[in-house]
Amino acid sequence: MADKYPNFRTLARHERAGVDYRFVLRLGLPALAVVTPHGGGIEPGTSEVADAVAGEDLSFYAFEGLKAKDNGDLHITSTRFDEPTCLALLKSSTTVLTIHGEHSEADGEGVFVGGRDAAQGRRLGAALRAKGFVVARHADPNLQGLEPANLCNRGQSGQGVQLELSRAVRLTMFESLSRRGRTRPTARFRAFVAALRGVLV
């Protein structure tokens, strides 16, 4: 389905900041930013994962949907995502890791690794496999994060990593994907975060 809004400026004209959406920014070491452009209710669970992976030492950014329904209206695809605070963070970061939610139920508990930094992607994938996660490259070229304009590749290095988490794997990380359920992470969530931080930090 095509995005409702082609860019952030258009979105901001029709949606209410602080009511329908918000962004969260926490600055850390400039070497790496952990970013989720479709957090909150847009791709549930991605904000919580990215926040925990960043911890207190890495930079963290989330654009979050706050609406009671229709948060999908707030989705701006990664090659066109242009919220100014996010762009400023990317410009000041050496490299970027983006966390996304993938919705195909047929993909099971997959974690799909993409982005132009293939070496780092392999290291992260190996760490996740060691924790029992199923890791693969997504079959859809549009979900492989290889475009230079993709958020994960817009850091100073021009190469980053994109992780697409299937809905099924996100369901194992929380009591549920409701707003309340996402405040109650599981051991699976903790294993995922530990695997990534073991490589990144």
C-alpha positions as a Markdown table, in Angstrom:
| # | Residue | x | y | z |
|---|---|---|---|---|
| 1 | Met | 0.0 | 0.0 | 0.0 |
| 2 | Ala | 1.3 | 3.5 | -0.9 |
| 3 | Asp | 2.1 | 5.9 | 1.9 |
| 4 | Lys | -0.6 | 8.4 | 2.6 |
| 5 | Tyr | 1.9 | 11.2 | 2.9 |
| 6 | Pro | 4.9 | 11.7 | 0.6 |
| 7 | Asn | 7.1 | 13.5 | 3.2 |
| 8 | Phe | 7.1 | 14.8 | 6.7 |
| 9 | Arg | 6.1 | 18.3 | 5.8 |
| 10 | Thr | 2.8 | 17.1 | 4.3 |
| 11 | Leu | 2.2 | 14.7 | 7.3 |
| 12 | Ala | 2.8 | 17.6 | 9.8 |
| 13 | Arg | 0.1 | 19.7 | 8.0 |
| 14 | His | -2.5 | 17.0 | 8.5 |
| 15 | Glu | -1.6 | 15.3 | 11.8 |
| 16 | Arg | -1.1 | 16.7 | 15.3 |
| 17 | Ala | 2.3 | 16.7 | 16.9 |
| 18 | Gly | 2.2 | 15.3 | 20.4 |
| 19 | Val | -1.3 | 13.9 | 19.8 |
| 20 | Asp | -1.1 | 11.8 | 16.6 |
| 21 | Tyr | 2.7 | 11.4 | 16.5 |
| 22 | Arg | 5.9 | 12.4 | 18.3 |
| 23 | Phe | 9.6 | 11.8 | 17.9 |
| 24 | Val | 12.0 | 10.7 | 20.6 |
| 25 | Leu | 15.7 | 11.6 | 20.5 |
| 26 | Arg | 18.5 | 10.7 | 22.9 |
| 27 | Leu | 22.1 | 11.5 | 22.0 |
| 28 | Gly | 25.0 | 9.2 | 22.7 |
| 29 | Leu | 28.2 | 8.4 | 21.0 |
| 30 | Pro | 28.4 | 9.7 | 17.5 |
| 31 | Ala | 29.7 | 6.5 | 16.0 |
| 32 | Leu | 26.3 | 4.8 | 15.8 |
| 33 | Ala | 22.7 | 5.9 | 15.8 |
| 34 | Val | 19.9 | 3.4 | 16.3 |
| 35 | Val | 16.8 | 4.6 | 14.5 |
| 36 | Thr | 13.2 | 3.4 | 14.1 |
| 37 | Pro | 11.2 | 5.6 | 11.7 |
| 38 | His | 8.0 | 3.6 | 12.2 |
| 39 | Gly | 7.7 | 3.3 | 15.9 |
| 40 | Gly | 4.9 | 3.4 | 18.4 |
| 41 | Gly | 1.7 | 2.1 | 16.8 |
| 42 | Ile | 3.0 | 2.2 | 13.2 |
| 43 | Glu | 5.2 | -0.9 | 13.5 |
| 44 | Pro | 4.6 | -2.0 | 17.1 |
| 45 | Gly | 7.5 | -3.1 | 19.1 |
| 46 | Thr | 10.2 | -1.4 | 17.0 |
| 47 | Ser | 10.6 | 1.6 | 19.4 |
| 48 | Glu | 11.1 | -0.6 | 22.4 |
| 49 | Val | 13.6 | -2.8 | 20.7 |
| 50 | Ala | 15.6 | 0.2 | 19.2 |
| 51 | Asp | 15.5 | 2.0 | 22.6 |
| 52 | Ala | 16.9 | -1.0 | 24.4 |
| 53 | Val | 19.6 | -1.7 | 21.8 |
| 54 | Ala | 20.8 | 1.9 | 22.0 |
| 55 | Gly | 20.9 | 1.9 | 25.8 |
| 56 | Glu | 22.5 | 4.8 | 27.5 |
| 57 | Asp | 25.6 | 5.0 | 25.2 |
| 58 | Leu | 24.4 | 5.0 | 21.6 |
| 59 | Ser | 22.2 | 7.6 | 20.0 |
| 60 | Phe | 18.5 | 6.7 | 19.6 |
| 61 | Tyr | 15.7 | 8.2 | 17.5 |
| 62 | Ala | 12.1 | 7.0 | 17.1 |
| 63 | Phe | 9.3 | 8.5 | 15.1 |
| 64 | Glu | 6.2 | 7.1 | 16.8 |
| 65 | Gly | 2.5 | 6.9 | 16.0 |
| 66 | Leu | 0.3 | 7.7 | 19.0 |
| 67 | Lys | -3.2 | 7.4 | 17.4 |
| 68 | Ala | -5.8 | 5.0 | 18.7 |
| 69 | Lys | -6.1 | 3.6 | 15.2 |
| 70 | Asp | -4.9 | 4.2 | 11.7 |
| 71 | Asn | -1.2 | 4.6 | 12.7 |
| 72 | Gly | -0.3 | 3.2 | 9.3 |
| 73 | Asp | -1.2 | 6.6 | 7.9 |
| 74 | Leu | 2.0 | 8.0 | 9.5 |
| 75 | His | 4.3 | 5.6 | 7.6 |
| 76 | Ile | 6.8 | 7.3 | 5.4 |
| 77 | Thr | 9.0 | 4.9 | 3.5 |
| 78 | Ser | 12.7 | 4.9 | 4.5 |
| 79 | Thr | 14.0 | 6.3 | 1.2 |
| 80 | Arg | 11.8 | 9.4 | 1.6 |
| 81 | Phe | 11.7 | 9.8 | 5.4 |
| 82 | Asp | 12.8 | 13.4 | 6.1 |
| 83 | Glu | 11.8 | 14.4 | 9.6 |
| 84 | Pro | 14.4 | 17.2 | 10.3 |
| 85 | Thr | 15.5 | 16.0 | 13.7 |
| 86 | Cys | 16.2 | 12.5 | 12.3 |
| 87 | Leu | 18.1 | 14.0 | 9.4 |
| 88 | Ala | 20.3 | 16.0 | 11.7 |
| 89 | Leu | 21.1 | 12.9 | 13.7 |
| 90 | Leu | 22.0 | 10.9 | 10.6 |
| 91 | Lys | 24.3 | 13.7 | 9.4 |
| 92 | Ser | 26.2 | 13.7 | 12.7 |
| 93 | Ser | 26.5 | 9.9 | 13.0 |
| 94 | Thr | 29.2 | 7.7 | 11.4 |
| 95 | Thr | 26.8 | 4.8 | 10.8 |
| 96 | Val | 23.2 | 3.9 | 11.3 |
| 97 | Leu | 21.2 | 0.8 | 12.4 |
| 98 | Thr | 17.5 | 0.9 | 11.6 |
| 99 | Ile | 14.9 | -1.3 | 13.2 |
| 100 | His | 11.7 | -2.0 | 11.2 |
| 101 | Gly | 8.6 | -4.2 | 11.6 |
| 102 | Glu | 7.6 | -6.5 | 8.8 |
| 103 | His | 4.0 | -7.6 | 8.5 |
| 104 | Ser | 3.8 | -10.8 | 6.5 |
| 105 | Glu | 2.5 | -13.6 | 8.6 |
| 106 | Ala | 3.9 | -16.1 | 6.2 |
| 107 | Asp | 7.5 | -15.1 | 7.1 |
| 108 | Gly | 7.3 | -16.7 | 10.5 |
| 109 | Glu | 9.7 | -15.5 | 13.2 |
| 110 | Gly | 12.2 | -14.1 | 10.7 |
| 111 | Val | 14.7 | -11.4 | 11.2 |
| 112 | Phe | 15.7 | -9.9 | 7.8 |
| 113 | Val | 19.1 | -8.3 | 7.6 |
| 114 | Gly | 19.7 | -5.6 | 5.0 |
| 115 | Gly | 21.7 | -2.5 | 4.3 |
| 116 | Arg | 24.9 | -1.7 | 2.5 |
| 117 | Asp | 27.2 | -2.6 | 5.4 |
| 118 | Ala | 27.3 | -6.3 | 4.6 |
| 119 | Ala | 30.1 | -7.2 | 7.0 |
| 120 | Gln | 28.3 | -5.7 | 10.0 |
| 121 | Gly | 25.1 | -7.3 | 8.8 |
| 122 | Arg | 26.8 | -10.7 | 8.9 |
| 123 | Arg | 28.1 | -10.1 | 12.4 |
| 124 | Leu | 24.7 | -9.1 | 13.7 |
| 125 | Gly | 23.1 | -12.0 | 11.9 |
| 126 | Ala | 25.5 | -14.5 | 13.4 |
| 127 | Ala | 24.9 | -13.1 | 16.9 |
| 128 | Leu | 21.2 | -13.4 | 16.5 |
| 129 | Arg | 21.4 | -17.0 | 15.1 |
| 130 | Ala | 23.5 | -17.9 | 18.2 |
| 131 | Lys | 20.5 | -16.8 | 20.3 |
| 132 | Gly | 18.1 | -19.0 | 18.3 |
| 133 | Phe | 16.7 | -16.4 | 15.9 |
| 134 | Val | 15.9 | -17.2 | 12.3 |
| 135 | Val | 17.9 | -14.8 | 10.2 |
| 136 | Ala | 17.6 | -14.3 | 6.4 |
| 137 | Arg | 17.7 | -11.7 | 3.6 |
| 138 | His | 14.2 | -10.6 | 2.7 |
| 139 | Ala | 13.0 | -11.8 | -0.7 |
| 140 | Asp | 11.5 | -8.4 | -1.5 |
| 141 | Pro | 14.2 | -6.1 | -2.9 |
| 142 | Asn | 12.3 | -3.2 | -1.6 |
| 143 | Leu | 12.9 | -4.5 | 2.0 |
| 144 | Gln | 16.7 | -5.1 | 1.6 |
| 145 | Gly | 17.8 | -1.6 | 2.5 |
| 146 | Leu | 20.3 | -1.3 | -0.3 |
| 147 | Glu | 19.3 | 2.1 | -1.7 |
| 148 | Pro | 21.8 | 4.9 | -0.9 |
| 149 | Ala | 18.7 | 7.0 | 0.1 |
| 150 | Asn | 17.6 | 4.4 | 2.6 |
| 151 | Leu | 17.8 | 5.8 | 6.2 |
| 152 | Cys | 20.3 | 3.1 | 7.3 |
| 153 | Asn | 22.7 | 4.3 | 4.6 |
| 154 | Arg | 22.5 | 8.0 | 5.3 |
| 155 | Gly | 25.2 | 8.2 | 8.0 |
| 156 | Gln | 28.6 | 9.6 | 7.2 |
| 157 | Ser | 29.9 | 6.3 | 6.1 |
| 158 | Gly | 27.2 | 5.8 | 3.5 |
| 159 | Gln | 26.7 | 2.2 | 4.7 |
| 160 | Gly | 24.5 | 0.9 | 7.5 |
| 161 | Val | 22.4 | -2.0 | 8.6 |
| 162 | Gln | 18.6 | -2.5 | 8.4 |
| 163 | Leu | 16.8 | -5.1 | 10.4 |
| 164 | Glu | 13.2 | -6.0 | 9.5 |
| 165 | Leu | 11.5 | -7.9 | 12.3 |
| 166 | Ser | 8.5 | -10.0 | 11.3 |
| 167 | Arg | 5.3 | -9.6 | 13.2 |
| 168 | Ala | 5.6 | -13.1 | 14.5 |
| 169 | Val | 9.1 | -12.6 | 16.0 |
| 170 | Arg | 7.9 | -9.3 | 17.6 |
| 171 | Leu | 5.0 | -11.1 | 19.2 |
| 172 | Thr | 7.4 | -13.4 | 21.0 |
| 173 | Met | 9.2 | -10.3 | 22.5 |
| 174 | Phe | 6.2 | -8.9 | 24.4 |
| 175 | Glu | 3.2 | -9.9 | 26.3 |
| 176 | Ser | 1.3 | -8.5 | 23.3 |
| 177 | Leu | 1.8 | -5.8 | 20.7 |
| 178 | Ser | -0.8 | -3.5 | 22.3 |
| 179 | Arg | 0.5 | -0.4 | 23.9 |
| 180 | Arg | 0.2 | -2.0 | 27.3 |
| 181 | Gly | 1.6 | -5.3 | 26.2 |
| 182 | Arg | 4.7 | -3.7 | 24.9 |
| 183 | Thr | 5.6 | -2.5 | 28.4 |
| 184 | Arg | 6.1 | -6.1 | 29.4 |
| 185 | Pro | 9.0 | -7.6 | 27.4 |
| 186 | Thr | 9.9 | -11.2 | 27.5 |
| 187 | Ala | 13.1 | -13.2 | 27.7 |
| 188 | Arg | 13.1 | -13.3 | 23.9 |
| 189 | Phe | 13.3 | -9.5 | 23.8 |
| 190 | Arg | 16.2 | -9.5 | 26.2 |
| 191 | Ala | 18.0 | -12.1 | 24.2 |
| 192 | Phe | 17.6 | -10.1 | 21.0 |
| 193 | Val | 18.9 | -6.9 | 22.6 |
| 194 | Ala | 21.8 | -8.7 | 24.2 |
| 195 | Ala | 22.8 | -10.2 | 20.9 |
| 196 | Leu | 22.9 | -6.9 | 19.1 |
| 197 | Arg | 24.6 | -5.0 | 21.9 |
| 198 | Gly | 27.3 | -7.7 | 22.1 |
| 199 | Val | 28.3 | -6.7 | 18.6 |
| 200 | Leu | 27.7 | -3.0 | 18.6 |
| 201 | Val | 29.1 | -1.9 | 22.0 |
